[in-house]
Amino acid sequence: MRLYGFWRSIATYRVRIALNLKGIDYEEVDINLLKGQQHEESFGAVNPGHAVPALDIDGRVLTQSLPILEALDALYPQVPLFPADPFERAAAVGLALDTIADSHPLVVPRVRSRLTQQFGADEAAVEAFCAHFLALTNTTMEARIAGRSTAYAMGDAPCVADIAIAGHLVSCGYYGVDTTAWPHLHELGERLQQIDAFARSHPFERRKLSA
């Protein structure tokens, strides 16, 4: 199994967590987003969308982190990533999409580049733009998890929602968003990083291996 990703990529981080939670062996191939390697023709043959992650399972390539997690859960049911109850599953996916669909797409390299190239935004303006939308998602997530008494977002074991939250909180760190203003979310993030699969998958840990 081969994972195409980049150490800084939050979407790749989600997939890395899932693979490590399930104990699946894989090889990670670095596609340097900061150098534009995702736009090279060779990677376009892997993923025509020119984005990471892409997961090659026996020659079949999956893209986009959420459907990759869904496929992994179906193929490797040990350590389930999605709640069994339909309502809890929908709630977990909805919570994950608060970041995957709402805020994360606004802070990716192609959006940041467009803000600079087309609208003349300087680095400080781009970072403020990203921080604004990340903070909005913090408020949404805080409201969703504040009323729960479970150890993790949806229950007593981490699921897709926790994976998405972990990635979102790393994004907050990238753009200087102090998450202590959202105490339940902040505490959950700290709890998740005590789990080996989350800590070992962290972008900064991957950067050490990529150096």
N, C-alpha and C positions, 0 to 999 in steps of 0.2 A: 504494500500500500504506500502510495506516494502523495504527500501533501505539498502543494505549491503555496508558498506564503511568504511573509516578510515579518521580521521580528516586531516591528512597530504596529503591524496591522491588527486592529481590534477584532475584525471578522475572523482572521486566522486564529487569533487567541481563543475564540469561542470553540472552534473545531479542535484545536489542540487540547483544550480542557476535556472535551468529550472523549477524545481518543485515549487520553491518559486516565480518565475516570473508569473507562471500560477495559483498560489494560491491553489495548490493541497496539501491536508493533507497527511502526510506520517510519518512513524516511521523509525528512522535510527538505525541500528544495527551495532555496532563497531566491525570490524575485524582488530585486531592490526597487521599491517604489520611488524612492527619493532620486534615483538615477534614471528613472523612466524605463526600466527593463520590462515592465508590464506591457509596454507598447511595441516591443520587438516582435517581429514576424514569428519567430520560433515559439514564443509564448502564446501568440494568437492562435497557433495551431492546437494548443492545449485548451485555451478558453477564448473564444472569439470576443467575449466581453472585455478582455484585457484587464481583468481584476482578479485579486486573490480574496479568499482561498479557492483553490481547485483541488479536488481530491480524486486521485486515480485509483480505482479499485479494480484490479485485474483488467486494465485497459478501458474501463468505463469511467468517464470523468464526470464528476458531480461538481456543481458550482452553487454559490450562495450559501452562507453558513446555516441558515435555518433548515432548508431542505436537506443539507448534508447531515445535520443532526437527526432529522427524521429518518433518513435512510440508515444511518448507523444504528439507530434504536431498533429498526426492523431487522437488520442483518445480525446485530449483536445485542440480543435482548438483556444480557446481564447488565446490571446497574442501570435500570431504566432512567431515561432523561425526561420522560413525559408522564404526568400523573395518569393513572388508569381511569379515574372518574371523568366522564366527558366534560362536566362543568369545570372541574379543577384543571383539566387539560386546556380548555379554552381560556381560562383565566391565566394560566401559566404562559401560554403562547401570547396572549394579549399583553401581559406584562413585559415579555421579551421584546415584543414589537414596539413598545414605547420607546425603546432605544434603537432597535434594528431598523425600524421603518421611519421613525419620526425624527430623531436627532442625529443619529450616526451618519446618515447620508449627507448631512449638511456640513460635516467636518472632515470629509475625506479629501485626499490630495487634489482631485480634479476640481472640486468646488473651491478650495482655497486658492488654487492657481487661477481660476476664473475670476475670483474676487480681485486678485492682484492685477491680472493682465487686462481684463475688460473694464474694471471699475476703478483701478488705480489705488486699491486699498493697500496701506502699508502693513507691516507685520503686526503692529499693535492693534490695528483695526480688525485684521483677520482673526487674531486671537480673541478679541472682545466679541466678535460675531459668534465664534464657536462656543465660547464660554456662556453666552446668553442662552443658546438653545440647549446646551447641556444642563444648565441650571433649571430650565423649565422642566426637563425630564426628571431631574432630581425631585422636584416638587410633586410631580405625578407619581413617581415610584414611592416616595415617602408616604403619600396618602394611601396607596394600595397596600402597603405592608404594615402600616402602623397598627392596624387593628388585629393583627395576627399574633398568636402566642407561640407559634411554631419556631423551631430553631432556624429554619431557612425560609425562603420566600413563600413556599407553598406547603411545606410539610417538614418532616423530620429528616429528610435527605435532600441534598441539592438536586435541582432539576434545570430544565431549559431556562427558566426565569432567572435562576441564580447565575447560570453561565453568562447570560446577557448582562445582568447587573454587574458582575465582575469586570466584564469588558468595558461597560459604561464608566465605571469608576476609574479605570485606568485612563480613559479619555479625559475625564475630569482632571486627573493629575497632569496630563499633557498641557492643559490650557489653564492651569492655576485655579481651578474651582475648588474651594475649600468645602469638602463635603460634611464637615462637622455641623454645619447649619441644618443638616437633615439627619438627625441622630439615629433613627432606626436604619436608614440606608447605610450610613457610615459604619455602624456596628455590624451590620450584616456583611459588609465588605471586608471588615477585619476578620470576621469569623470564617469567611470563605478562604481567605489567604492562609488560614491555619490547616487547610486541607492540602495534602501533598500534590494532588493532580492540578489544583488551581495554582499553587505557588510555583511548581515546577514548570508550568506552562506560561508563566508571566512573561510579557514582552521583554522585560529587562533581563530575565534569565535566558531567554532565547538569544538576545543580543550578545551575551557572553559567548555563546556557541557559534555565532555567526562572525565574530570578530576575526 
